[in-house]
Amino acid sequence: MSIKTGLMGCGMVAGYGHIPAILETRDLQLLAVYDPNEESAREMRKRWNIPLAFSDETAFFKSGIEAVTITSPAPCHLANVLACARHRLPALCEKPLAMNAADGGVMISAMKKAGATLHAAFCYRFSPSALKIRELVRAGAIGDVRSLRLIYNWNVHGKFKREAGGTSVIQQRREDRMLEGGPMVDCGTHQIDLAVFWLGSKVVAYSGQGAWVENYEAPDHMWLHLDHANGAHTTVEISYSYHHTSRNARSEFVYELIGTKGVLRYDRAAQSFTMENDKGSHVFDFHPEKDFSGLYREWAGSLLQGGSGLLATAEEGLDVADIARKATEEVIRRRKIVPSADSLRR
């Protein structure tokens, strides 16, 4: 019997990623969607033929749902998770899990007290390529992994968009992500999570560096250095201003894992996934870096079977968000030229 699922937050990521994946997951039934904007909820219901849509939170939770996925903006996650806790419903929450460690602690504590599970929705874990990297690392295919280079440089759909009349205006999706903390707090959390997921080793120390292409509070190009308990080191590079004003935009998305016996390399632009080790050259099937369907299959199985070895726990999700945000905040504090408060977009 399918688990009756509700979704909170009818924005872009819900429409292109989460809802299609839920609808194709055999053990889940998307019964209801919720958004405080009634028009957004109704439009999502109509677009995907979902039985129920609500702008009233109480009515949403009384609709018969048995589990909740949270795809709302990050500042809404605390309230959404606490609502799930009040109704004792398990939840899967988009990244970043919380705006700060204190909020995350409150969320985790409330869900534990309610006896309901809370997981962080890291869909990159479930790409077949990411799972293959984990398998190869665990099998020692490149020996002991000592260094990881994880690169994600892109334009977040560009600085500007053109309206119907041809006027260029600020592209709001990119603007909102910068105002919510910048690239490391947003997409960079996936790379931090993958490093820990692949190595099976926690981060014990970290530091960041940043560059400002534009004058937001957060850097729009950032580097994060992670030291792991097993002695490995990860460098995450991420930009939201890479070709953001170029007519012909380009992006870089690369994983490179360097071990004592070889190197694993995944390159999205080249659509290649290879390994060079002491036994020779190896080419693996290439898959996109995201897999929402794999995420929801695993979540459904976890709800039915009482656990999962692949889903990110709330604690893991909070650790990742905390590293990304604290590193970003430290970079901001160290900025040599401090602009006036009036010049910062807030």
Order of alpha helices (4+ residues) and beta strands (2+ residues): beta-alpha-beta-alpha-beta-alpha-beta-alpha-beta-alpha-beta-alpha-beta-beta-beta-alpha-alpha-beta-beta-beta-beta-beta-beta-beta-alpha-beta-alpha
